[in-house]
């Protein structure tokens, strides 16, 4: 082997080693695991800023509720306007036929309601009794639609909670209020193979326990 051939042989060997080193380096690089739907939703809710917009908040709430309750609710019909076009609710769902968890079963049996109204409030402050009285107008007991769930960034004020109890006591209509923090709690439950509706059921129990509370 002459010097020229020897030089080519060394260059080829060096090139092959560099390729093998790069291949092994790329192969050993850690792969970042893809985030689950629950993790992505938690991230968006935790970082939510009110100025992003009402439509974006409605989308976020819709996606979150669908993730939490898709096994038990159906229809998922958005943005309905009343016949008189005076009021608008954001979402209506139907309790699925067949076996459902305790909360939905109780709603079917005790409130004779097959449909659930959802409203989304992208407010910087707690919602007031005004929003509760507006929601009351969407609920019709004889039309199997006597239950509503309000989703808001900060939850309800003291006066709003009084209005919720009054609506249940006087009209037999059920309104539950959940905040962004409650959504995060239910996502954790779902991610840990639990039943998110059980969390809502505890809120229902608390409402009934404190039904006569005036302050």
C-alpha positions in Angstrom: 0.0 0.0 0.0 1.5 3.3 -1.1 1.2 6.6 0.9 -1.7 7.9 -1.2 -3.7 4.7 -0.7 -2.9 4.7 3.0 -4.2 8.3 3.4 -7.4 7.5 1.6 -7.9 4.4 3.9 -7.4 6.6 7.0 -9.9 9.2 5.7 -12.5 6.6 5.0 -12.1 5.0 8.4 -12.3 8.4 10.1 -15.5 9.3 8.1 -17.2 6.0 9.0 -16.3 6.5 12.7 -17.7 10.0 12.7 -20.9 8.7 11.1 -21.2 6.0 13.6 -20.6 8.4 16.5 -23.3 10.8 15.2 -25.7 7.9 14.7 -25.2 6.7 18.3 -25.4 10.2 19.7 -28.7 10.8 18.0 -29.9 7.5 19.1 -29.1 8.1 22.7 -30.7 11.6 22.8 -33.6 11.6 25.4 -37.0 11.7 23.8 -39.4 14.2 25.4 -42.7 12.4 26.1 -45.8 13.8 24.4 -48.1 15.5 26.9 -51.5 14.0 27.4 -54.8 15.8 26.7 -55.3 16.3 30.5 -51.9 17.8 30.9 -52.4 20.2 28.0 -55.8 21.3 29.4 -54.3 21.9 32.8 -51.5 24.0 31.4 -54.0 26.2 29.4 -56.3 26.6 32.4 -53.5 27.3 34.9 -52.1 30.0 32.5 -55.4 31.5 31.5 -55.6 35.3 31.3 -59.0 37.0 31.0 -58.0 39.4 28.3 -57.5 36.5 25.8 -61.3 36.7 25.0 -64.7 35.2 25.7 -64.8 33.0 22.7 -61.4 31.5 23.6 -62.7 30.8 27.1 -65.8 29.1 25.7 -63.6 26.9 23.6 -61.4 26.0 26.5 -64.4 25.2 28.7 -66.0 23.1 26.0 -62.9 21.1 25.4 -62.4 20.5 29.1 -66.0 19.5 29.8 -65.9 17.2 26.8 -62.7 15.6 28.1 -64.2 15.2 31.6 -67.8 14.0 30.8 -67.8 12.6 27.3 -68.5 9.1 28.6 -71.8 10.3 30.3 -73.0 13.3 28.3 -73.9 13.5 24.6 -75.3 16.1 22.1 -72.7 18.8 23.0 -74.7 21.5 21.2 -73.2 25.0 21.5 -74.4 28.6 21.5 -78.2 28.5 21.6 -80.3 31.6 21.5 -83.7 31.7 23.2 -86.8 32.0 20.9 -87.2 35.7 21.9 -83.4 36.2 21.3 -83.2 37.9 24.7 -80.9 35.3 26.3 -78.2 33.0 25.2 -76.6 30.0 26.9 -73.3 28.5 25.7 -73.8 24.8 25.7 -76.5 22.1 26.2 -75.7 18.5 26.8 -77.9 15.4 27.1 -77.4 12.7 29.8 -76.7 9.5 28.0 -79.1 6.6 28.2 -77.9 3.6 30.2 -75.6 3.5 33.2 -74.3 6.8 34.4 -72.5 8.0 37.6 -74.3 9.1 40.8 -74.7 12.8 40.0 -76.3 12.3 36.6 -78.5 9.6 37.9 -79.7 11.9 40.7 -80.4 14.7 38.3 -82.5 12.3 36.2 -84.4 10.9 39.1 -84.8 13.9 41.4 -85.0 16.8 39.0 -86.6 15.0 36.1 -83.9 16.5 33.8 -82.4 14.9 30.8 -80.6 18.0 29.6 -77.9 20.1 31.2 -77.3 23.8 30.4 -73.7 25.1 30.6 -72.7 28.7 30.8 -69.1 30.1 30.6 -68.2 33.4 32.3 -64.8 34.8 31.5 -64.9 37.3 34.3 -62.0 38.8 36.3 -64.2 38.8 39.4 -66.6 36.4 41.0 -70.0 36.2 39.3 -72.9 37.9 41.0 -76.6 37.1 41.7 -77.5 38.8 38.4 -75.9 35.9 36.4 -77.8 33.4 38.6 -81.2 35.0 37.9 -80.4 35.2 34.2 -79.5 31.5 34.1 -82.7 30.7 35.9 -84.6 31.9 32.8 -83.1 29.1 30.7 -84.3 26.3 32.9 -87.7 24.6 32.3 -88.7 21.8 34.6 -91.5 20.5 32.4 -89.1 20.4 29.4 -86.7 18.0 31.2 -84.2 20.9 31.5 -84.0 22.1 35.1 -80.3 22.0 35.8 -77.5 24.4 34.8 -73.7 24.4 35.5 -71.9 27.8 35.5 -68.2 27.7 34.7 -66.3 30.9 35.6 -62.7 31.9 36.3 -63.2 32.9 39.9 -66.4 31.2 41.0 -69.4 32.8 42.7 -69.8 35.6 45.2 -71.6 35.3 48.5 -74.8 36.9 47.1 -74.6 34.6 44.1 -74.5 31.6 46.3 -77.6 32.9 48.2 -79.4 33.2 44.8 -78.4 29.7 43.9 -79.9 28.3 47.1 -83.0 30.5 46.7 -83.5 29.3 43.1 -83.4 25.7 44.3 -85.6 26.2 47.3 -88.3 28.3 45.6 -88.3 27.1 42.0 -86.8 23.6 42.3 -84.1 24.4 39.7 -80.5 23.3 40.3 -77.6 25.6 39.5 -74.1 24.5 40.3 -71.1 26.8 40.1 -67.5 25.7 39.3 -64.4 27.7 38.8 -61.1 27.2 36.9 -59.7 25.7 40.1 -62.5 23.1 40.1 -61.8 22.2 36.5 -58.2 21.5 37.5 -59.3 19.3 40.3 -61.6 17.3 38.1 -58.9 16.9 35.4 -56.6 15.4 38.1 -59.4 13.0 39.1 -59.8 12.0 35.4 -56.1 11.5 34.9 -56.0 9.3 38.0 -58.8 7.1 36.6 -61.4 8.5 38.9 -64.9 9.9 38.2 -64.9 13.7 37.8 -68.7 13.9 38.2 -68.2 12.7 41.8 -66.5 16.0 42.5 -69.6 17.8 41.3 -71.7 15.5 43.4 -69.8 16.8 46.5 -70.8 20.3 45.5 -74.4 19.2 45.1 -74.3 17.7 48.6 -72.8 20.9 50.1 -75.5 22.9 48.4 -78.3 20.8 50.0 -76.7 20.8 53.4 -76.5 24.6 53.4 -79.8 25.2 51.7 -81.3 27.1 54.6 -78.2 29.1 55.2 -78.9 32.8 54.9 -75.4 34.3 55.4 
